[in-house]
Amino acid sequence: MSKTLSDKVEEWSHPPFDKKTISELDVLKENPSQLEDAFYKDLEFGTGGMRGIMGVGTNRINAYTLGKSTQGLSDYLKRVFTSEQIKVVIAYDCRHNSKSLALKVAEIFSANGIKVFIFSDLRTTPELSFGVKFLDAHCGIVLTASHNPPEYNGYKVYWKDGGQIVPPQDKAIIDQINKTQFSNIKFQPKNNLIQWIDSNVDEAFFNVSVKSGRFDIAARDQFKIVFTALHGTSITAVPQVLEKAGYKEVHLVEEQSKPDGNFSTVKSPNPEEPEALEMALKKADLIKADIVIGTDPDSDRLGVAVRDHQNNFCLLNGNQTMMVMTYFLLEQRKKKNQLNGKQFIASTIVSTPMMKKMAQAYGVQYKETLTGFKWIGKLIKDFPDLEFIGGGEESFGYLVGDAVRDKDAVTATLLACEIGTYAKANGKSFYELLEECFIKFGAYKEKLISFTQKGIEGAEKIKTMMTQYRNDPPKEIAGISVVQSEDYLSSKRTFHLENRFEKIDLPEADVLIFTLEDDSRIAIRPSGTEPKIKFYFSVNSTMGTGEKWNTVSEQLGRKIENIIKGMGL
């Protein structure tokens, strides 16, 4: 029987909860609405693991909610790996409490007889993913809330292949966690099972990053880079990897190089937001840099700004960065006759359709997944006879090769610099390579808009909106007929003109996609990590040689705005 809110509050008022927690709970009781929000549900694993606001309560990140998850995971690991010394790797980012929470997680694992490797200071998420395989561990944990506001933290679980947990492990682990009581948590550490790790994993990761992201090009010493870590973990890896690759002109935004859980110099440490790169762009104009790159706090996503035809910096969106990176990787393989149909690239159902067109043009396989990079990591495991070249998603994540199994802004930063260097050495620019993509594969423009709906009431609003679109789907949008609908919750694709249906061969997910007669596309989904509902728009046209992207982009932008208006958003 599920516990009521008052049951949960009563439980947290006594041991095993410590005096500090009980004292904080007493303060929280004086504000009923905040108390309700802290206890009305249990934090769950979404597309990016468990993420939430730090504080007291079942709907908060704290030593007990993480402890319950860790205890449940420990029990599951011991059930699956019965005859082995189980090993876990733990990393954490720059956020408040990340180090203390990571140590608490390490102690609980050790109390369960599990060997723990923990970084002695903050490290990137891609290095954690790499470290799981490098240390032959069974599991990995990273304490991070990516680009969420400062009051958030989170907990992502990785499996022995270095990828995030996916079916069947995810459901089995969640079931075990749900069976776990707070009183079951083993808090007494066995310190002999906890080992601090540092430079040996660092060096191995840097080397594999350079191996994956460096190409046979010259003139690196003439390419000028401005890089900002946005107060996050990438300061421990990106400058080192760029130096190893041979770049001499790497200029850091020093004010944002210091790890800071408050992210003091930005409204949001999100490289999707132009404001986050303002300081870097000013520096780049001052020193006449060629490229600007910023990464999010755990260094799995990157924002790239390059110079356009007017020599002004233009912040690329995640789809555009993914297009150029994939185009470059495929071109390099083609020049060396390394494409034989046994390679694949990958993206997600809400990302640009250009990726599929590109795969067809180069004779490689294209695989599409649900939102969340864990699904791309799973593809590498599921298709061992195929070589993964690269892939990404619209939310500014990209992965080169298979040494890491999650999005990797460290290696992707190197790749972006390699592309820029290659283009400059050949009398082109990164921006012109983007235009080449539009000319060869179609001019695609995408836009994301999202609506934040916080708390219990917000969650209900999001649920209602999804139900309305699902039960009464639009027949036309902005005067253009809807010719295809996809409901990933019912795994059903409907072709309206032919009155035909087919099964979608992907796991169930709360996503709807509508395709219009002119090949425009609208995807709708609730965020898995934030209290938001997201709308993804993709439109396209042809683009002739000699046409400029800024002109075509304006035309496509108007098309998107008409669709948004037609949906009443």
C-alpha positions in Angstrom: 0.0 0.0 0.0 1.4 3.4 -1.0 2.2 5.8 1.8 0.3 9.0 2.2 2.1 12.4 2.5 1.6 12.4 6.2 3.0 8.9 6.5 6.2 9.9 4.7 6.6 13.1 6.8 6.1 11.0 10.0 8.7 8.4 8.8 11.3 11.2 8.2 10.7 12.5 11.8 12.5 9.6 13.4 15.7 7.6 13.0 17.3 6.3 10.8 17.0 10.0 9.7 19.7 12.0 11.5 19.1 15.0 13.8 20.0 17.6 11.2 17.5 16.1 8.7 14.8 16.0 11.4 15.5 19.6 12.4 15.3 20.8 8.7 12.0 18.9 8.4 10.6 20.8 11.4 11.3 24.0 9.6 9.7 22.7 6.4 6.5 21.8 8.3 5.9 25.5 8.8 5.3 25.9 5.1 2.7 23.4 4.0 3.0 24.0 0.2 6.8 23.4 0.3 6.3 20.4 2.5 3.9 18.9 0.1 6.2 19.5 -2.9 9.1 17.9 -1.0 7.1 14.7 -0.2 4.2 14.3 -2.7 6.2 11.8 -4.9 9.4 9.9 -5.0 12.2 11.0 -7.3 12.3 8.6 -10.3 14.8 7.7 -13.0 14.0 9.6 -16.2 15.9 9.9 -19.5 18.9 11.3 -17.6 18.7 9.3 -14.4 17.5 10.8 -11.1 17.6 14.6 -10.9 16.0 17.1 -8.6 16.2 19.9 -6.1 18.5 19.3 -3.1 16.8 19.2 0.3 14.7 17.2 2.8 12.1 14.9 1.4 11.3 11.9 -0.9 11.1 14.3 -3.9 14.5 15.8 -3.2 18.1 14.9 -3.7 19.7 14.1 -0.3 21.8 11.4 1.4 18.7 9.3 2.1 17.1 9.3 -1.4 20.5 8.7 -2.9 21.2 6.2 -0.2 18.0 4.3 -1.0 18.9 4.2 -4.7 22.5 3.1 -3.8 21.3 0.3 -1.5 18.8 -1.0 -4.0 21.5 -0.9 -6.7 23.9 -2.7 -4.4 21.4 -5.4 -3.8 20.7 -5.8 -7.5 24.4 -6.0 -8.3 25.0 -8.7 -5.7 22.1 -10.6 -7.1 23.4 -10.4 -10.7 27.2 -10.9 -10.1 27.2 -13.6 -7.5 30.7 -15.0 -8.0 32.7 -11.8 -8.6 34.2 -8.9 -6.6 31.8 -6.2 -7.7 33.5 -2.9 -8.7 31.9 0.6 -9.0 33.4 3.8 -10.3 32.1 7.2 -8.9 32.6 10.7 -10.3 31.0 14.0 -9.4 30.8 17.5 -10.8 31.1 21.1 -9.4 27.7 21.4 -7.8 27.0 22.1 -4.1 27.2 18.9 -2.1 28.4 16.8 -5.0 31.6 15.6 -3.3 30.0 14.9 0.0 27.1 13.1 -1.6 29.5 11.1 -3.8 31.4 10.0 -0.7 28.2 9.0 1.0 27.3 6.9 -2.0 30.8 5.3 -1.9 30.4 4.5 1.7 27.1 2.7 1.2 28.5 0.6 -1.7 31.5 -0.3 0.5 29.2 -1.2 3.4 27.7 -3.7 1.0 31.0 -5.3 0.2 31.5 -3.6 -3.1 34.8 -2.2 -4.3 34.7 1.5 -5.0 36.9 3.6 -7.2 36.2 7.3 -6.6 37.8 10.3 -8.1 39.4 12.6 -5.5 38.2 15.7 -7.3 35.6 16.6 -9.9 35.8 14.9 -13.3 33.7 14.9 -16.5 30.9 12.5 -17.2 32.6 11.2 -20.3 35.6 10.3 -18.3 33.4 8.4 -15.8 31.8 6.5 -18.8 35.3 5.7 -20.1 36.6 4.8 -16.6 33.9 2.1 -16.0 35.3 0.1 -19.0 38.9 1.0 -18.3 38.8 -0.2 -14.7 36.7 -3.3 -15.7 34.0 -2.2 -13.3 30.4 -3.5 -13.2 28.8 -0.1 -12.7 29.4 3.6 -12.6 27.8 6.6 -10.8 28.1 10.3 -11.6 26.7 13.0 -9.3 25.5 15.8 -11.6 22.5 17.8 -12.6 24.0 18.8 -16.0 22.9 22.4 -16.8 20.0 22.6 -14.3 19.9 25.6 -11.8 22.3 25.6 -8.8 19.7 24.2 -6.4 19.6 20.9 -8.3 21.8 17.8 -8.2 21.4 14.3 -9.7 22.6 10.7 -9.9 23.2 8.8 -13.1 23.9 5.1 -13.3 26.1 3.5 -15.8 26.5 -0.2 -16.6 29.6 -2.3 -17.3 29.7 -1.3 -21.0 30.1 2.4 -19.9 26.6 3.3 -21.1 23.7 4.5 -19.0 21.4 1.8 -17.7 18.8 0.7 -20.3 16.3 -2.2 -20.5 16.3 -4.7 -18.9 18.7 -3.4 -16.2 16.9 -0.1 -15.6 13.5 -1.6 -14.7 15.0 -4.3 -12.6 17.1 -1.8 -10.7 14.1 0.6 -10.2 12.0 -2.3 -9.0 14.8 -3.2 -6.4 15.1 0.4 -5.3 11.3 0.6 -4.9 11.4 -2.4 -2.6 14.1 -0.8 -0.5 13.2 0.9 2.7 15.2 3.7 4.2 15.8 1.5 7.2 17.6 -1.0 4.9 20.4 1.5 4.0 23.8 0.4 5.2 25.6 3.5 6.2 28.7 2.0 7.9 31.6 2.1 5.4 34.3 -0.4 4.9 37.1 2.0 4.1 39.5 -0.6 2.8 37.1 -1.1 -0.1 37.3 2.6 -1.1 40.1 3.6 -3.5 40.8 7.1 -4.7 41.7 7.4 -8.4 43.2 10.2 -10.4 46.0 10.6 -13.1 46.1 7.0 -14.4 42.5 7.2 -15.6 43.0 10.8 -16.7 45.9 10.0 -18.9 44.2 7.0 -20.5 41.0 9.1 -21.1 43.0 12.0 -22.7 44.9 9.6 -25.0 41.7 7.9 -26.2 40.0 11.2 -26.7 42.9 12.4 -28.9 42.9 9.1 -30.8 39.2 9.4 -31.5 39.0 13.2 -32.3 42.3 14.0 -34.0 42.8 13.8 -37.8 45.6 14.1 -40.3 45.5 17.8 -40.7 48.0 20.6 -40.4 48.2 24.2 -39.2 46.8 23.7 -35.7 49.2 26.3 -34.4 47.4 28.9 -36.5 43.9 28.1 -35.2 42.8 30.3 -32.3 40.3 28.9 -29.8 38.4 30.5 -26.9 37.1 28.0 -24.5 34.9 28.4 -21.4 34.2 25.6 -18.9 31.2 27.6 -17.5 32.5 26.8 -14.0 32.2 23.1 -14.6 34.3 19.9 -14.9 35.7 20.3 -18.4 38.5 22.4 -17.0 40.0 19.1 -15.9 40.0 17.7 -19.4 39.4 19.9 -22.4 42.6 22.2 -22.2 44.7 19.0 -21.6 43.2 17.2 -24.6 43.6 20.2 -26.9 47.3 20.6 -25.8 47.9 16.9 -26.4 46.4 17.2 -29.9 48.8 20.1 -30.7 46.9 23.3 -30.3 48.9 26.2 -29.0 46.4 29.0 -29.2 43.8 27.9 -26.6 42.5 30.9 -24.6 40.5 30.2 -21.5 37.8 32.4 -20.1 39.6 32.5 -16.7 36.6 34.0 -14.8 34.6 30.8 -15.7 37.4 28.3 -15.4 37.1 28.0 -11.6 34.5 25.4 -10.5 31.6 27.1 -8.9 28.3 25.5 -7.9 26.6 28.9 -8.0 27.6 29.5 -11.6 28.2 33.1 -10.6 28.9 34.6 -14.0 25.9 33.2 -15.9 22.1 33.0 -15.5 22.3 29.4 -16.6 25.4 27.2 -17.3 23.7 25.9 -20.4 25.7 26.2 -23.7 22.4 26.2 -25.6 21.8 29.7 -24.3 23.7 32.5 -26.1 24.0 34.4 -22.8 26.1 31.6 -21.4 28.8 32.3 -24.0 28.8 36.1 -23.8 32.1 36.4 -21.9 33.7 33.9 -24.3 32.4 35.8 -27.4 33.7 39.1 -26.1 37.1 37.6 -25.6 37.0 36.0 -29.0 36.3 39.3 -30.7 39.1 40.9 -28.7 41.8 38.4 -29.7 40.3 37.7 -33.2 39.7 34.0 -32.4 38.4 31.5 -35.0 36.0 29.5 -32.8 34.3 29.7 -29.4 33.3 26.6 -27.4 31.6 26.2 -24.1 30.6 23.1 -22.2 28.0 22.4 -19.5 28.9 21.6 -15.9 29.5 17.8 -16.3 31.0 18.3 -19.8 28.8 16.0 -21.8 27.3 18.8 -24.0 28.9 21.7 -25.9 27.9 24.9 -27.6 29.9 26.0 -30.6 30.1 29.5 -32.1 31.8 30.1 -35.5 32.3 33.1 -37.8 29.7 33.7 -40.5 30.1 35.4 -43.9 30.1 38.8 -42.2 32.8 37.6 -39.8 30.4 37.8 -36.9 30.1 34.9 -34.4 27.1 32.7 -34.9 26.1 30.2 -32.2 25.2 26.9 -33.9 22.3 24.9 -32.5 22.8 21.2 -31.6 21.4 19.9 -34.8 23.8 22.1 -36.9 26.9 21.1 -34.9 25.8 17.4 -35.3 25.4 17.9 -39.0 28.9 19.3 -39.6 30.6 16.8 -37.3 28.9 13.9 -38.9 29.6 15.2 -42.4 33.3 15.7 -41.6 33.6 12.2 -40.1 32.0 10.6 -43.2 34.0 12.7 -45.6 37.3 11.6 -43.9 36.2 8.0 -44.0 35.2 8.3 -47.7 38.6 9.8 -48.7 40.3 6.8 -47.1 37.9 4.2 -48.6 36.8 3.2 -45.1 33.1 3.0 -45.8 31.7 -0.4 -46.8 28.2 -0.4 -45.4 29.2 -1.9 -42.1 29.3 1.4 -40.3 26.4 3.4 -38.7 25.6 6.9 -37.5 22.8 7.6 -35.0 20.5 10.2 -33.7 17.1 10.6 -32.0 13.5 10.9 -33.0 13.4 14.6 -32.1 16.6 15.6 -33.9 17.1 16.8 -37.5 16.0 14.4 -40.3 19.1 15.4 -42.2 21.1 12.7 -40.4 19.1 10.0 -42.2 19.7 11.8 -45.6 23.4 11.9 -44.8 23.6 8.2 -44.0 21.9 7.3 -47.3 24.3 9.6 -49.3 27.3 7.8 -47.9 26.0 4.3 -47.9 26.2 3.8 -44.1 23.4 2.6 -41.8 21.3 5.1 -39.9 19.8 4.2 -36.6 17.3 6.3 -34.7 16.5 6.1 -31.0 14.3 7.7 -28.4 15.4 10.9 -26.7 18.3 10.4 -24.3 21.8 9.5 -25.2 21.6 6.2 -23.3 19.8 4.8 -26.3 22.6 5.7 -28.7 25.1 4.1 -26.3 22.8 1.0 -26.3 23.1 0.8 -30.1 26.8 0.3 -29.9 26.3 -2.7 -27.6 23.4 -4.1 -29.6 25.2 -4.0 -33.0 28.8 -5.3 -32.2 29.3 -6.2 -35.9 28.8 -2.6 -37.0 31.3 0.3 -36.4 29.9 3.4 -34.8 31.2 6.5 -36.5 29.5 9.2 -34.6 26.1 10.5 -33.6 24.3 13.1 -31.6 21.1 14.7 -30.5 19.6 18.2 -30.9 20.3 19.0 -27.2 24.0 19.7 -28.0 25.4 16.3 -27.3 27.7 14.3 -29.6 29.8 11.1 -29.4 32.8 10.2 -31.6 33.5 6.5 -31.8 32.9 3.9 -29.1 35.6 4.4 -26.5 33.0 6.4 -24.4 29.3 5.4 -24.3 27.7 8.7 -23.5 27.7 12.1 -25.1 31.3 13.5 -24.8 31.9 17.2 -25.0 35.7 16.7 -24.4 36.3 14.7 -27.6 33.6 16.7 -29.5 35.4 19.9 -28.6 38.6 18.6 -30.1 36.6 17.4 -33.2 35.1 20.9 -33.6 38.5 22.4 -33.5 39.8 19.9 -36.0 37.0 20.7 -38.4 37.6 24.4 -38.0 41.4 24.0 -38.6 40.8 21.8 -41.6 38.4 24.3 -43.1 40.7 27.2 -42.5 43.7 25.4 -44.1 41.5 24.7 -47.2 40.3 28.3 -47.6 36.9 27.6 -46.1 35.2 28.0 -42.8 33.2 25.9 -40.4 30.1 27.9 -41.4 30.7 27.2 -45.1 30.9 23.4 -44.3 27.4 23.8 -42.7 26.2 25.4 -45.9 27.6 22.5 -47.9 25.5 20.2 -45.8 22.4 22.2 -46.6 23.2 22.2 -50.3 23.9 18.5 -50.5 21.3 17.1 -48.1 18.5 19.7 -47.9 18.2 22.9 -45.9 16.8 21.9 -42.5 15.9 24.4 -39.8 14.8 23.3 -36.3 13.5 25.1 -33.3 12.7 24.1 -29.7 10.2 25.8 -27.5 9.4 24.6 -24.0 7.0 25.6 -21.2 7.9 25.2 -17.6 5.2 23.9 -15.3 6.4 23.4 -11.8 5.1 21.4 -8.9 2.0 19.1 -8.6 -0.2 21.5 -10.6 2.4 21.8 -13.3 2.8 18.1 -13.7 -1.0 17.7 -14.1 -1.0 20.5 -16.8 1.7 18.7 -18.8 -0.2 15.4 -18.5 -3.4 17.1 -19.6 -1.7 18.7 -22.7 -0.2 15.4 -23.8 -3.6 13.6 -23.3 -5.4 16.2 -25.4 -2.9 16.0 -28.3 -3.0 12.2 -28.1 -6.8 11.8 -27.9 -7.6 14.6 -30.4 -4.7 14.9 -32.7 -4.7 17.8 -35.2 -5.9 17.1 -38.7 -4.1 20.2 -40.1 -1.7 22.8 -38.7 -1.3 26.3 -40.2 -3.5 25.2 -43.1 -1.2 22.2 -43.9 -2.6 18.6 -43.6 -1.2 16.2 -41.1 -0.2 13.1 -43.1 1.4 11.0 -40.5 1.1 10.7 -36.7 3.4 8.8 -34.4 2.5 7.9 -30.8 5.4 6.3 -29.1 3.4 5.5 -26.0 1.1 3.2 -28.0 4.0 2.3 -30.4 1.7 3.2 -33.3 2.5 5.1 -36.6 -0.6 6.3 -38.6 -0.5 7.1 -42.3 -3.6 9.2 -42.6 -3.9 9.5 -46.4 -3.6 5.7 -46.8 -5.6 4.9 -43.6 -2.8 2.6 -42.7 -1.0 1.8 -39.4 2.3 0.2 -38.5 4.1 -0.6 -35.3 6.9 1.6 -34.0 9.8 -0.7 -33.1 11.2 1.3 -30.1 10.5 1.2 -26.4 7.4 3.0 -25.2 7.8 6.7 -24.5 5.6 9.7 -23.9 6.3 11.3 -27.3 4.0 12.4 -30.2 5.2 13.4 -33.6 3.1 14.9 -36.4 4.4 15.1 -40.0 2.8 17.6 -42.4 2.2 17.3 -46.1 5.1 19.6 -46.8 7.5 17.3 -44.7 7.5 19.7 -41.8 7.5 17.9 -38.4 6.4 18.7 -34.9 7.4 16.5 -31.9 5.9 16.9 -28.4 7.2 15.4 -25.2 7.5 16.1 -21.5 11.1 16.6 -20.3 12.5 13.6 -18.5 14.7 15.8 -16.2 12.9 19.1 -15.8 9.3 20.2 -15.2 8.8 21.2 -18.8 6.8 20.2 -21.9 8.8 20.5 -25.1 7.8 21.2 -28.7 10.3 20.5 -31.4 9.8 21.9 -34.9 11.6 20.9 -38.1 11.1 22.4 -41.5 13.1 22.2 -44.7 13.5 23.3 -48.3 16.1 23.0 -51.1 19.2 25.3 -51.1 21.1 25.9 -54.3 24.8 26.4 -54.8 25.5 30.1 -54.3 22.6 30.7 -52.0 23.4 31.9 -48.5 22.1 30.2 -45.4 21.0 33.4 -43.7 18.5 34.1 -46.5 17.1 30.5 -46.6 17.1 30.4 -42.8 14.9 33.5 -42.6 12.3 31.9 -45.0 12.3 28.7 -43.0 12.1 30.7 -39.7 8.8 32.3 -40.9 7.5 28.9 -41.7 8.2 27.7 -38.2 6.5 30.8 -36.7 3.4 30.1 -38.8 3.2 26.5 -37.5 3.7 27.7 -33.9 0.9 30.3 -34.4 -1.3 27.6 -36.0 -0.9 25.5 -32.9 -1.9 28.4 -30.7 1.3 28.3 -28.7 
